[in-house]
Amino acid sequence: MESPLQILVVDDEPAIRQVLVGTLRKAGYTVEQASSGEDALEILLKGAVDVVICDIRMPGMDGIELVKRVRAQGMDTLFLIMTAFASVNTAIEAMRAGAYDYMIKPLRKEDVLHRLVQMGNVIRLQDENRTLRQIIRGHGVFPLVSPAMQRLERQIQKVARTDHTVLITGESGTGKSVHAKAIHDASPRTAALFIPVNCGSIPEQLLESEFFGHMKGAFTGADRNKKGLFLEADQGTLFLDEIGELPLHLQVKLLHALEQNQVRAVGSEQFRKIDVRIIAATNKNLKAMVSEGTFREDLYFRLNVFSIHIPPLRERPQDLEVLMDHFLQKNSAKLGGGVILTLSTEAREALLSYDWPGNTRELENALERAAILTEDGHIGLEDLPDSVAACGTAAPRGEDPTLRAGSKSLRDRMRNMEIELILQAIEEADGDRKQAARELGIGLSSLYRKLEQAQVPRL
């Protein structure tokens, strides 16, 4: 389960802070508050803030200056600016300074929470980019080595320089959103916004308004004009994730927007020109959906100008080992205290034998879980999820590995040697198993676990 966003509310009006903080905490967010830009900057410099909801007009350091100061520190914290209608132009200035978006007072609970969901998606992509984008673009410290991914990297570099629409396919967890962001980052549009939207996460009745915007009074609850995602992404890239979830009636309007390069807000009679690069992604078979009549053929061909398929992790064993070692290093850094995570022979074999239906995301989660469970930094089968551990080959209970001298496999020989070394250390420590564990550089619980697996009596 993902951690809740860490939010900082900044406003010099105590009543506004109190209402907003209470609403966000009830929604499950972790919230801090500050009454001035100066106090907010002090909190932000300590780190651990994902989103700042900030009033634009405050005594002393105002919202724009706060954004500029934070960006000058190289921090990528997202800012949601609060402004009165009369100062919309000032809010736009804040966005030019590096704010993510603005909202006009008085705020509506539903609008704030929906905007935070969108910002959470952006933050998730930022986190994924830190660990995986450099892999895809081929100049990171742990480049993927499989021919399939090296070929995909070359495709990304070529298509990024164009304005072609891209369709990315692949199973869940293969990193489609990360690849989409890599295309944007390597493109001439990199200075403009990259806006991701999950087409399956927006209620059907709100999709048209989210995509194209709406005018005040267009429907019940439309109490102000709203820019749609296409206009927000103007000059940049709009990433339509899970494109196969779009209902047919909206597919027609999406096709029109792509062909005419213009959109019309709900309740408006006027079309507005747009300049947006579209990247779509799906884990579904769109061609089969076309045959079934659940996806429009003309839209499919319009999206499939340049296709990129990301192969599942089980088809890339060379990349699996690279990613395993990377995630071990990443979690070692998280644990701190000089802990270096390692894998037992059985655990490594289990990880390599498992077919990873959840792909890279499942692998990262499995190793993060193991890092939490291990007591001494040495990850064994018992620290892995049951589905992964079942692929391991631990010695059957009742069988002493020290008696299997005739075994020829490298795994069995290494296990035999490990138990022999442990028994030798215990003997040299005059039976003091705690001292033996200390000499071997492993935890006492790990020593007992290895002896138990080998059915050596605990005397």
Residue pairs with C-beta under 8 A, 6 or more apart in sequence:
2 124
4 28
4 29
4 30
5 29
5 30
5 50
5 51
5 116
5 119
5 120
5 123
6 29
6 30
6 32
6 48
6 49
6 50
6 51
7 24
7 29
7 30
7 31
7 32
7 49
7 50
7 51
7 52
7 53
7 116
8 31
8 32
8 33
8 34
8 40
8 43
8 44
8 49
8 51
8 52
8 53
8 54
9 17
9 20
9 21
9 24
9 31
9 32
9 33
9 34
9 53
9 54
10 33
10 34
10 35
10 36
10 37
10 39
10 40
10 52
10 53
10 54
10 55
10 58
10 63
10 66
11 17
11 20
11 35
11 54
11 55
11 58
11 82
12 35
12 36
12 55
12 58
12 59
13 55
14 35
16 55
17 33
17 35
20 53
20 107
20 112
21 31
21 33
23 109
23 112
24 31
24 112
24 116
25 31
27 113
27 116
29 116
32 43
32 49
34 40
34 43
36 58
36 59
36 60
36 61
37 54
37 58
37 60
37 61
37 62
37 63
37 65
37 66
38 60
38 61
40 52
40 54
40 66
41 61
41 66
41 69
41 70
43 49
44 52
44 70
44 75
44 77
45 73
49 77
50 77
50 78
50 119
50 120
50 123
51 77
51 78
51 79
51 80
51 116
51 119
51 123
52 66
52 70
52 77
52 78
52 79
52 80
53 80
53 82
53 112
54 63
54 66
54 67
54 79
54 80
54 81
54 82
55 63
55 81
55 82
55 83
56 62
56 63
56 64
56 81
56 82
56 83
56 87
56 90
56 91
56 94
56 102
57 63
57 83
57 84
57 87
57 90
61 69
63 79
63 81
63 82
63 94
63 99
64 90
64 93
64 94
64 97
66 79
67 79
67 81
67 94
67 97
67 98
67 99
68 97
68 98
70 77
70 79
70 98
71 97
71 98
76 126
78 100
78 119
78 122
78 123
79 94
79 98
79 99
79 100
80 99
80 100
80 101
80 102
80 103
80 115
80 116
80 119
81 91
81 94
81 95
81 99
81 101
81 102
81 103
82 102
82 103
82 105
82 107
83 90
83 91
83 102
83 103
83 104
83 105
84 104
84 105
85 104
85 105
88 102
88 104
91 99
91 102
92 102
94 102
95 101
95 102
100 119
100 122
101 115
101 119
101 232
103 111
103 112
103 115
104 224
108 223
117 201
118 197
121 196
121 197
121 198
122 196
125 177
125 178
125 181
125 196
128 175
128 177
128 178
128 181
129 178
129 181
129 182
131 326
131 330
131 364
132 175
132 178
132 360
133 140
133 178
133 181
133 182
133 185
134 140
134 141
135 142
135 143
135 144
135 149
136 144
136 149
136 152
136 153
136 156
136 175
136 178
136 179
136 182
137 153
137 156
137 157
137 182
137 185
137 186
138 150
138 153
138 157
142 322
142 323
142 325
142 326
143 322
144 150
144 153
144 316
144 318
144 319
144 322
144 323
145 318
145 319
145 322
146 316
146 317
146 318
146 319
148 311
148 315
148 316
149 311
149 316
149 319
152 179
152 308
152 310
155 308
156 179
156 182
156 183
156 186
156 308
157 186
159 166
159 183
159 306
159 308
160 182
160 183
160 184
160 185
160 186
160 187
161 186
161 187
161 188
162 306
163 277
164 305
164 306
165 258
165 277
165 278
165 279
165 280
165 302
165 303
165 305
165 306
166 180
166 183
166 278
166 279
166 280
166 305
166 306
166 307
166 308
167 243
167 279
167 280
167 281
167 282
167 286
167 303
167 304
167 305
167 306
167 307
167 308
168 176
168 179
168 180
168 279
168 280
168 281
168 282
168 307
168 308
168 309
168 310
169 176
169 281
169 282
169 283
169 286
169 307
169 308
169 309
169 310
170 176
170 281
170 283
170 309
170 310
170 311
170 312
171 283
171 310
171 312
171 357
171 359
172 283
172 358
172 359
172 361
173 313
173 358
173 359
173 360
173 361
173 362
174 310
174 311
174 312
174 313
174 359
174 360
175 310
175 359
175 360
175 361
176 241
176 281
176 283
176 310
177 196
177 239
177 241
177 281
179 308
179 310
180 194
180 196
180 237
180 239
180 241
180 279
180 281
181 194
181 196
181 239
183 237
183 279
184 190
184 194
184 236
184 237
184 239
184 277
184 279
185 194
187 237
187 277
189 235
189 236
189 237
189 277
192 233
192 234
192 235
192 236
192 237
193 232
193 233
193 235
193 236
193 237
194 233
194 236
194 237
194 239
195 229
195 232
195 233
195 236
195 237
195 238
195 239
196 239
196 241
197 210
197 229
197 238
197 239
197 240
197 241
198 241
198 242
199 207
199 240
199 241
199 242
199 243
199 244
199 245
199 246
200 242
200 245
201 242
202 210
204 247
207 246
207 247
207 250
208 250
208 253
208 266
209 218
209 219
209 222
209 226
209 228
209 266
210 228
210 229
211 228
211 229
211 230
211 250
211 253
211 254
211 257
211 263
212 228
212 230
212 253
212 257
212 263
212 264
212 265
212 266
213 225
213 226
213 227
213 228
213 230
213 231
213 263
213 265
213 266
214 222
214 225
214 226
214 228
214 265
214 266
214 267
214 268
215 222
215 225
215 265
215 266
215 267
215 268
216 222
216 223
216 224
216 225
216 267
217 223
217 267
218 265
218 266
218 267
218 268
219 266
219 267
222 266
222 267
225 265
226 265
228 263
228 265
229 238
230 238
230 257
230 263
230 274
230 276
231 263
231 272
231 274
233 276
234 274
234 275
234 276
235 275
235 276
236 276
236 277
237 276
237 277
237 278
237 279
238 276
238 277
238 278
238 279
239 279
239 280
239 281
240 246
240 278
240 279
240 280
240 281
241 280
241 281
242 281
242 282
242 283
243 280
243 281
243 282
243 286
243 303
244 282
244 283
244 284
244 286
244 289
244 295
246 254
248 294
248 295
248 296
251 295
251 296
251 299
252 296
254 299
255 296
255 298
255 299
255 302
257 263
257 274
258 278
258 299
258 302
258 303
259 302
260 271
261 273
261 274
261 275
261 276
262 271
262 272
262 273
262 274
263 271
263 272
263 274
264 270
264 271
264 272
265 272
278 303
280 303
286 295
286 300
286 303
286 304
287 300
289 295
290 296
290 297
290 300
312 356
312 359
313 319
313 320
313 323
313 356
313 359
313 360
313 363
314 355
314 356
317 352
320 351
320 352
320 356
320 363
321 352
323 360
323 363
323 364
324 343
324 348
324 351
324 363
324 367
327 363
327 364
327 367
327 368
328 341
328 342
328 343
328 367
328 371
329 341
331 341
331 367
331 368
331 371
332 339
332 340
332 341
332 371
332 377
334 371
335 341
335 371
335 377
339 377
340 377
341 370
341 371
341 374
341 377
341 378
341 379
342 377
342 378
342 379
343 351
343 378
343 379
344 378
344 379
344 380
344 381
345 411
345 414
345 415
346 380
346 381
346 392
346 393
346 394
346 411
346 415
347 370
347 379
347 380
347 381
347 383
347 384
347 389
347 392
349 391
349 392
349 393
349 411
350 381
350 384
350 388
350 389
350 390
350 391
350 392
350 393
351 363
351 366
351 384
351 388
353 391
353 392
354 387
354 388
354 391
356 362
356 363
358 365
366 384
366 385
366 388
367 379
369 383
369 384
369 385
370 379
370 383
370 384
371 379
373 382
373 383
374 380
374 383
375 443
375 445
375 446
376 442
376 443
376 445
376 446
377 443
378 442
378 443
378 446
380 446
380 449
381 389
381 392
381 394
382 389
382 449
384 392
393 411
394 453
395 401
395 415
395 453
395 454
397 453
397 455
398 455
399 455
400 454
400 455
400 456
401 412
401 415
401 416
401 419
401 453
401 454
402 416
402 419
402 420
402 423
402 454
402 456
404 412
404 416
405 416
407 413
407 416
418 450
419 450
419 451
419 454
419 456
421 440
422 436
422 440
422 447
422 450
422 451
423 456
425 436
425 439
425 440
426 432
426 433
426 436
428 436
428 439
429 435
429 436
429 439
431 459
433 444
433 447
433 448
434 444
436 447
437 443
437 444
437 446
437 447
440 447
448 458
451 458
452 458
